Amino acid sequence: MNCSQTNIAQEKICKKILEQDNYYAILGVKPACPKEEIKKAYKKLALQLHPDKNQSPKADEAFKLLSKAFSCLSDEEKRKNYNLTGVDSHKDINSSPEESSDFDEYFQDIFSDYFSKEKTYNFQRRTQKRINWKPIIQILPIIILVIFSLFSAVSPKSPQMFSLIPSQKFRVSAITSKNHINYWIDPDTFKEIALQQRYNIEKLVELNYMENLKQECEAQQSSKIYFSQNTNKGNNNRYLNNGNLNSCKKYYEMAR
């Protein structure tokens, strides 16, 4: 049931209650019914008419009238008098119902149960909406390395310590201890670096290497998609089967 249908149904039940001039008709029970049936009828209607649940502008008025009917018919003396005279001495629906201890206890029982269920439902919904942190935790080391590399890049006091390609300055080859990635260093500078700093440099080497692999992977995937959309079926199948996605394979292996 959509929102519009719900609002129509809520308006309808409020109108039905307010049109009644008989307490038994309001509760939808027969005059000779037992007290337990009156309680059940009230509980069912109260949960539909309570202003916190029913969005109709007439919900408050209808709920007060329903409560007056129940307050009267759930009390033996009031019910007996109502059956004899057909009137209730507290008929003004804008005043609070003269709640007997029985009415008050039953009212509290209904809505404490209802709102506890609402809280449980809301808690379950919040639990279902919790963020799945596991993938984020898995890539957290990479995020930290990215931040570290950015700070290193903008720091004027941090000279370049390595290169992924050889040059006149970076002419000595080195290999990372974790993934055995080749990189080049300046021997004059590198020999003065402490062991912990060398470890951090290796992490940056692997981070830069992974970034290069990622870019190559994206280019290979784009090329494969373009080729599949712009070639005949025979060539297409051969390319899809033999297309070069080596960078993607290496990237995902390192990212695990």
KOLZATI-607302 format. One record per residue (C-alpha): residue number from 1; residue in three letters; x, y, z. Coordinates in nm, 3 decimals. Layout:
! residues N
k:NUM; r:Ala; c1:X; c2:Y; c3:Z;
...
***
This chain:
! residues 256
k:1; r:Met; c1:0.000; c2:0.000; c3:0.000;
k:2; r:Asn; c1:0.149; c2:0.332; c3:-0.107;
k:3; r:Cys; c1:0.147; c2:0.659; c3:0.087;
k:4; r:Ser; c1:-0.164; c2:0.793; c3:-0.090;
k:5; r:Gln; c1:-0.363; c2:0.475; c3:-0.023;
k:6; r:Thr; c1:-0.251; c2:0.478; c3:0.341;
k:7; r:Asn; c1:-0.368; c2:0.838; c3:0.389;
k:8; r:Ile; c1:-0.707; c2:0.758; c3:0.234;
k:9; r:Ala; c1:-0.751; c2:0.457; c3:0.464;
k:10; r:Gln; c1:-0.655; c2:0.667; c3:0.768;
k:11; r:Glu; c1:-0.904; c2:0.939; c3:0.673;
k:12; r:Lys; c1:-1.173; c2:0.677; c3:0.619;
k:13; r:Ile; c1:-1.141; c2:0.517; c3:0.962;
k:14; r:Cys; c1:-1.138; c2:0.857; c3:1.136;
k:15; r:Lys; c1:-1.452; c2:0.961; c3:0.950;
k:16; r:Lys; c1:-1.624; c2:0.633; c3:1.035;
k:17; r:Ile; c1:-1.555; c2:0.676; c3:1.408;
k:18; r:Leu; c1:-1.665; c2:1.040; c3:1.418;
k:19; r:Glu; c1:-1.993; c2:0.964; c3:1.238;
k:20; r:Gln; c1:-2.105; c2:0.726; c3:1.515;
k:21; r:Asp; c1:-2.322; c2:0.846; c3:1.805;
k:22; r:Asn; c1:-2.322; c2:0.517; c3:1.992;
k:23; r:Tyr; c1:-2.028; c2:0.383; c3:2.192;
k:24; r:Tyr; c1:-2.091; c2:0.024; c3:2.086;
k:25; r:Ala; c1:-2.098; c2:0.130; c3:1.721;
k:26; r:Ile; c1:-1.773; c2:0.324; c3:1.770;
k:27; r:Leu; c1:-1.600; c2:0.010; c3:1.897;
k:28; r:Gly; c1:-1.782; c2:-0.212; c3:1.646;
k:29; r:Val; c1:-1.918; c2:-0.449; c3:1.912;
k:30; r:Lys; c1:-2.265; c2:-0.565; c3:2.020;
k:31; r:Pro; c1:-2.424; c2:-0.433; c3:2.342;
k:32; r:Ala; c1:-2.423; c2:-0.780; c3:2.498;
k:33; r:Cys; c1:-2.057; c2:-0.854; c3:2.421;
k:34; r:Pro; c1:-1.817; c2:-0.947; c3:2.706;
k:35; r:Lys; c1:-1.560; c2:-0.705; c3:2.841;
k:36; r:Glu; c1:-1.270; c2:-0.890; c3:2.675;
k:37; r:Glu; c1:-1.424; c2:-0.830; c3:2.333;
k:38; r:Ile; c1:-1.446; c2:-0.458; c3:2.409;
k:39; r:Lys; c1:-1.078; c2:-0.458; c3:2.504;
k:40; r:Lys; c1:-0.978; c2:-0.635; c3:2.183;
k:41; r:Ala; c1:-1.184; c2:-0.396; c3:1.970;
k:42; r:Tyr; c1:-1.034; c2:-0.093; c3:2.144;
k:43; r:Lys; c1:-0.679; c2:-0.221; c3:2.104;
k:44; r:Lys; c1:-0.727; c2:-0.282; c3:1.732;
k:45; r:Leu; c1:-0.877; c2:0.062; c3:1.668;
k:46; r:Ala; c1:-0.646; c2:0.252; c3:1.905;
k:47; r:Leu; c1:-0.340; c2:0.135; c3:1.715;
k:48; r:Gln; c1:-0.496; c2:0.263; c3:1.393;
k:49; r:Leu; c1:-0.615; c2:0.597; c3:1.531;
k:50; r:His; c1:-0.333; c2:0.704; c3:1.760;
k:51; r:Pro; c1:-0.208; c2:1.046; c3:1.632;
k:52; r:Asp; c1:0.150; c2:0.919; c3:1.630;
k:53; r:Lys; c1:0.049; c2:0.655; c3:1.374;
k:54; r:Asn; c1:-0.248; c2:0.811; c3:1.194;
k:55; r:Gln; c1:-0.158; c2:1.121; c3:0.988;
k:56; r:Ser; c1:-0.517; c2:1.240; c3:0.938;
k:57; r:Pro; c1:-0.600; c2:1.587; c3:1.084;
k:58; r:Lys; c1:-0.902; c2:1.421; c3:1.248;
k:59; r:Ala; c1:-0.701; c2:1.146; c3:1.415;
k:60; r:Asp; c1:-0.674; c2:1.323; c3:1.751;
k:61; r:Glu; c1:-1.049; c2:1.387; c3:1.767;
k:62; r:Ala; c1:-1.135; c2:1.032; c3:1.661;
k:63; r:Phe; c1:-0.888; c2:0.883; c3:1.908;
k:64; r:Lys; c1:-1.037; c2:1.084; c3:2.196;
k:65; r:Leu; c1:-1.387; c2:0.968; c3:2.106;
k:66; r:Leu; c1:-1.271; c2:0.607; c3:2.088;
k:67; r:Ser; c1:-1.103; c2:0.638; c3:2.427;
k:68; r:Lys; c1:-1.420; c2:0.786; c3:2.578;
k:69; r:Ala; c1:-1.622; c2:0.497; c3:2.445;
k:70; r:Phe; c1:-1.379; c2:0.245; c3:2.589;
k:71; r:Ser; c1:-1.348; c2:0.430; c3:2.920;
k:72; r:Cys; c1:-1.724; c2:0.411; c3:2.960;
k:73; r:Leu; c1:-1.789; c2:0.056; c3:2.840;
k:74; r:Ser; c1:-1.489; c2:-0.101; c3:3.015;
k:75; r:Asp; c1:-1.620; c2:0.020; c3:3.353;
k:76; r:Glu; c1:-1.911; c2:-0.191; c3:3.481;
k:77; r:Glu; c1:-2.097; c2:0.093; c3:3.655;
k:78; r:Lys; c1:-2.055; c2:0.336; c3:3.366;
k:79; r:Arg; c1:-2.157; c2:0.071; c3:3.116;
k:80; r:Lys; c1:-2.468; c2:-0.018; c3:3.316;
k:81; r:Asn; c1:-2.568; c2:0.349; c3:3.332;
k:82; r:Tyr; c1:-2.498; c2:0.395; c3:2.960;
k:83; r:Asn; c1:-2.713; c2:0.091; c3:2.875;
k:84; r:Leu; c1:-3.002; c2:0.236; c3:3.078;
k:85; r:Thr; c1:-2.982; c2:0.599; c3:2.970;
k:86; r:Gly; c1:-2.793; c2:0.590; c3:2.641;
k:87; r:Val; c1:-2.580; c2:0.883; c3:2.750;
k:88; r:Asp; c1:-2.239; c2:0.931; c3:2.907;
k:89; r:Ser; c1:-2.190; c2:1.199; c3:3.169;
k:90; r:His; c1:-1.847; c2:1.273; c3:3.013;
k:91; r:Lys; c1:-1.955; c2:1.299; c3:2.652;
k:92; r:Asp; c1:-1.740; c2:1.600; c3:2.553;
k:93; r:Ile; c1:-1.474; c2:1.443; c3:2.335;
k:94; r:Asn; c1:-1.240; c2:1.740; c3:2.380;
k:95; r:Ser; c1:-1.200; c2:1.665; c3:2.748;
k:96; r:Ser; c1:-0.980; c2:1.385; c3:2.871;
k:97; r:Pro; c1:-1.163; c2:1.058; c3:2.940;
k:98; r:Glu; c1:-1.227; c2:0.986; c3:3.306;
k:99; r:Glu; c1:-0.977; c2:0.708; c3:3.321;
k:100; r:Ser; c1:-1.037; c2:0.432; c3:3.571;
k:101; r:Ser; c1:-0.732; c2:0.242; c3:3.691;
k:102; r:Asp; c1:-0.843; c2:-0.042; c3:3.462;
k:103; r:Phe; c1:-0.854; c2:0.188; c3:3.158;
k:104; r:Asp; c1:-0.520; c2:0.348; c3:3.243;
k:105; r:Glu; c1:-0.345; c2:0.013; c3:3.289;
k:106; r:Tyr; c1:-0.487; c2:-0.127; c3:2.965;
k:107; r:Phe; c1:-0.396; c2:0.190; c3:2.772;
k:108; r:Gln; c1:-0.039; c2:0.177; c3:2.902;
k:109; r:Asp; c1:-0.018; c2:-0.193; c3:2.822;
k:110; r:Ile; c1:-0.126; c2:-0.140; c3:2.460;
k:111; r:Phe; c1:0.106; c2:0.146; c3:2.378;
k:112; r:Ser; c1:0.407; c2:0.036; c3:2.579;
k:113; r:Asp; c1:0.390; c2:-0.286; c3:2.377;
k:114; r:Tyr; c1:0.339; c2:-0.095; c3:2.051;
k:115; r:Phe; c1:0.624; c2:0.148; c3:2.103;
k:116; r:Ser; c1:0.862; c2:-0.124; c3:2.220;
k:117; r:Lys; c1:0.792; c2:-0.304; c3:1.892;
k:118; r:Glu; c1:0.853; c2:0.021; c3:1.704;
k:119; r:Lys; c1:1.187; c2:0.065; c3:1.878;
k:120; r:Thr; c1:1.283; c2:-0.294; c3:1.798;
k:121; r:Tyr; c1:1.183; c2:-0.245; c3:1.434;
k:122; r:Asn; c1:1.375; c2:0.082; c3:1.410;
k:123; r:Phe; c1:1.680; c2:-0.076; c3:1.573;
k:124; r:Gln; c1:1.667; c2:-0.362; c3:1.324;
k:125; r:Arg; c1:1.641; c2:-0.116; c3:1.036;
k:126; r:Arg; c1:1.936; c2:0.083; c3:1.170;
k:127; r:Thr; c1:2.131; c2:-0.242; c3:1.205;
k:128; r:Gln; c1:2.050; c2:-0.338; c3:0.846;
k:129; r:Lys; c1:2.163; c2:0.005; c3:0.728;
k:130; r:Arg; c1:2.498; c2:-0.012; c3:0.901;
k:131; r:Ile; c1:2.789; c2:0.044; c3:0.672;
k:132; r:Asn; c1:2.979; c2:-0.265; c3:0.573;
k:133; r:Trp; c1:3.326; c2:-0.159; c3:0.690;
k:134; r:Lys; c1:3.505; c2:-0.477; c3:0.581;
k:135; r:Pro; c1:3.593; c2:-0.359; c3:0.225;
k:136; r:Ile; c1:3.703; c2:-0.021; c3:0.363;
k:137; r:Ile; c1:3.927; c2:-0.185; c3:0.622;
k:138; r:Gln; c1:4.082; c2:-0.400; c3:0.351;
k:139; r:Ile; c1:4.190; c2:-0.098; c3:0.147;
k:140; r:Leu; c1:4.276; c2:0.117; c3:0.449;
k:141; r:Pro; c1:4.654; c2:0.056; c3:0.415;
k:142; r:Ile; c1:4.638; c2:0.182; c3:0.056;
k:143; r:Ile; c1:4.444; c2:0.491; c3:0.166;
k:144; r:Ile; c1:4.705; c2:0.563; c3:0.433;
k:145; r:Leu; c1:4.983; c2:0.527; c3:0.178;
k:146; r:Val; c1:4.804; c2:0.764; c3:-0.060;
k:147; r:Ile; c1:4.776; c2:1.026; c3:0.215;
k:148; r:Phe; c1:5.139; c2:0.972; c3:0.310;
k:149; r:Ser; c1:5.251; c2:1.009; c3:-0.050;
k:150; r:Leu; c1:5.047; c2:1.327; c3:-0.095;
k:151; r:Phe; c1:5.207; c2:1.488; c3:0.210;
k:152; r:Ser; c1:5.545; c2:1.374; c3:0.090;
k:153; r:Ala; c1:5.481; c2:1.520; c3:-0.254;
k:154; r:Val; c1:5.383; c2:1.866; c3:-0.128;
k:155; r:Ser; c1:5.658; c2:1.893; c3:0.131;
k:156; r:Pro; c1:5.937; c2:2.122; c3:0.005;
k:157; r:Lys; c1:6.185; c2:1.949; c3:0.237;
k:158; r:Ser; c1:6.123; c2:1.601; c3:0.093;
k:159; r:Pro; c1:6.334; c2:1.541; c3:-0.221;
k:160; r:Gln; c1:6.241; c2:1.260; c3:-0.457;
k:161; r:Met; c1:6.392; c2:0.942; c3:-0.315;
k:162; r:Phe; c1:6.322; c2:0.692; c3:-0.595;
k:163; r:Ser; c1:6.199; c2:0.642; c3:-0.949;
k:164; r:Leu; c1:6.022; c2:0.358; c3:-1.125;
k:165; r:Ile; c1:6.234; c2:0.418; c3:-1.435;
k:166; r:Pro; c1:6.614; c2:0.456; c3:-1.448;
k:167; r:Ser; c1:6.774; c2:0.794; c3:-1.510;
k:168; r:Gln; c1:7.108; c2:0.967; c3:-1.468;
k:169; r:Lys; c1:7.025; c2:1.049; c3:-1.107;
k:170; r:Phe; c1:6.838; c2:0.729; c3:-1.017;
k:171; r:Arg; c1:7.079; c2:0.479; c3:-1.161;
k:172; r:Val; c1:7.101; c2:0.201; c3:-0.900;
k:173; r:Ser; c1:6.841; c2:-0.075; c3:-0.912;
k:174; r:Ala; c1:6.662; c2:-0.196; c3:-0.597;
k:175; r:Ile; c1:6.376; c2:-0.436; c3:-0.520;
k:176; r:Thr; c1:6.101; c2:-0.408; c3:-0.259;
k:177; r:Ser; c1:6.101; c2:-0.683; c3:0.002;
k:178; r:Lys; c1:5.727; c2:-0.751; c3:-0.006;
k:179; r:Asn; c1:5.624; c2:-0.775; c3:-0.373;
k:180; r:His; c1:5.967; c2:-0.762; c3:-0.537;
k:181; r:Ile; c1:5.899; c2:-0.447; c3:-0.738;
k:182; r:Asn; c1:6.197; c2:-0.299; c3:-0.924;
k:183; r:Tyr; c1:6.280; c2:0.066; c3:-0.864;
k:184; r:Trp; c1:6.581; c2:0.295; c3:-0.896;
k:185; r:Ile; c1:6.756; c2:0.506; c3:-0.635;
k:186; r:Asp; c1:7.018; c2:0.776; c3:-0.604;
k:187; r:Pro; c1:7.304; c2:0.592; c3:-0.428;
k:188; r:Asp; c1:7.452; c2:0.912; c3:-0.285;
k:189; r:Thr; c1:7.130; c2:0.997; c3:-0.102;
k:190; r:Phe; c1:6.997; c2:0.650; c3:-0.027;
k:191; r:Lys; c1:7.297; c2:0.530; c3:0.175;
k:192; r:Glu; c1:7.227; c2:0.796; c3:0.439;
k:193; r:Ile; c1:6.863; c2:0.693; c3:0.488;
k:194; r:Ala; c1:6.762; c2:0.513; c3:0.808;
k:195; r:Leu; c1:6.612; c2:0.164; c3:0.794;
k:196; r:Gln; c1:6.259; c2:0.278; c3:0.892;
k:197; r:Gln; c1:6.261; c2:0.544; c3:0.621;
k:198; r:Arg; c1:6.370; c2:0.286; c3:0.366;
k:199; r:Tyr; c1:6.072; c2:0.073; c3:0.469;
k:200; r:Asn; c1:5.839; c2:0.371; c3:0.412;
k:201; r:Ile; c1:5.999; c2:0.436; c3:0.073;
k:202; r:Glu; c1:5.935; c2:0.075; c3:-0.029;
k:203; r:Lys; c1:5.568; c2:0.119; c3:0.059;
k:204; r:Leu; c1:5.557; c2:0.430; c3:-0.158;
k:205; r:Val; c1:5.727; c2:0.243; c3:-0.441;
k:206; r:Glu; c1:5.459; c2:-0.025; c3:-0.432;
k:207; r:Leu; c1:5.185; c2:0.236; c3:-0.405;
k:208; r:Asn; c1:5.314; c2:0.418; c3:-0.714;
k:209; r:Tyr; c1:5.355; c2:0.089; c3:-0.897;
k:210; r:Met; c1:4.996; c2:-0.008; c3:-0.814;
k:211; r:Glu; c1:4.869; c2:0.329; c3:-0.934;
k:212; r:Asn; c1:5.047; c2:0.275; c3:-1.266;
k:213; r:Leu; c1:4.899; c2:-0.074; c3:-1.292;
k:214; r:Lys; c1:4.553; c2:0.063; c3:-1.222;
k:215; r:Gln; c1:4.582; c2:0.319; c3:-1.502;
k:216; r:Glu; c1:4.712; c2:0.055; c3:-1.743;
k:217; r:Cys; c1:4.431; c2:-0.180; c3:-1.641;
k:218; r:Glu; c1:4.167; c2:0.085; c3:-1.707;
k:219; r:Ala; c1:4.320; c2:0.155; c3:-2.048;
k:220; r:Gln; c1:4.323; c2:-0.217; c3:-2.133;
k:221; r:Gln; c1:3.962; c2:-0.261; c3:-2.024;
k:222; r:Ser; c1:3.850; c2:0.042; c3:-2.226;
k:223; r:Ser; c1:4.033; c2:-0.090; c3:-2.530;
k:224; r:Lys; c1:3.870; c2:-0.429; c3:-2.490;
k:225; r:Ile; c1:3.522; c2:-0.278; c3:-2.462;
k:226; r:Tyr; c1:3.580; c2:-0.056; c3:-2.765;
k:227; r:Phe; c1:3.711; c2:-0.350; c3:-2.967;
k:228; r:Ser; c1:3.412; c2:-0.567; c3:-2.873;
k:229; r:Gln; c1:3.169; c2:-0.298; c3:-2.988;
k:230; r:Asn; c1:3.343; c2:-0.206; c3:-3.313;
k:231; r:Thr; c1:3.460; c2:-0.532; c3:-3.473;
k:232; r:Asn; c1:3.292; c2:-0.826; c3:-3.638;
k:233; r:Lys; c1:3.186; c2:-1.122; c3:-3.429;
k:234; r:Gly; c1:3.472; c2:-1.355; c3:-3.527;
k:235; r:Asn; c1:3.749; c2:-1.110; c3:-3.448;
k:236; r:Asn; c1:3.558; c2:-0.998; c3:-3.143;
k:237; r:Asn; c1:3.556; c2:-1.347; c3:-2.990;
k:238; r:Arg; c1:3.926; c2:-1.395; c3:-3.057;
k:239; r:Tyr; c1:4.011; c2:-1.065; c3:-2.892;
k:240; r:Leu; c1:3.787; c2:-1.126; c3:-2.591;
k:241; r:Asn; c1:3.956; c2:-1.460; c3:-2.538;
k:242; r:Asn; c1:4.311; c2:-1.337; c3:-2.592;
k:243; r:Gly; c1:4.289; c2:-0.969; c3:-2.495;
k:244; r:Asn; c1:4.580; c2:-0.839; c3:-2.291;
k:245; r:Leu; c1:4.466; c2:-0.767; c3:-1.935;
k:246; r:Asn; c1:4.795; c2:-0.845; c3:-1.765;
k:247; r:Ser; c1:4.802; c2:-0.515; c3:-1.578;
k:248; r:Cys; c1:4.456; c2:-0.585; c3:-1.437;
k:249; r:Lys; c1:4.565; c2:-0.928; c3:-1.320;
k:250; r:Lys; c1:4.876; c2:-0.790; c3:-1.149;
k:251; r:Tyr; c1:4.679; c2:-0.504; c3:-0.992;
k:252; r:Tyr; c1:4.414; c2:-0.730; c3:-0.838;
k:253; r:Glu; c1:4.677; c2:-0.973; c3:-0.713;
k:254; r:Met; c1:4.859; c2:-0.691; c3:-0.530;
k:255; r:Ala; c1:4.536; c2:-0.538; c3:-0.400;
k:256; r:Arg; c1:4.431; c2:-0.858; c3:-0.224;
***
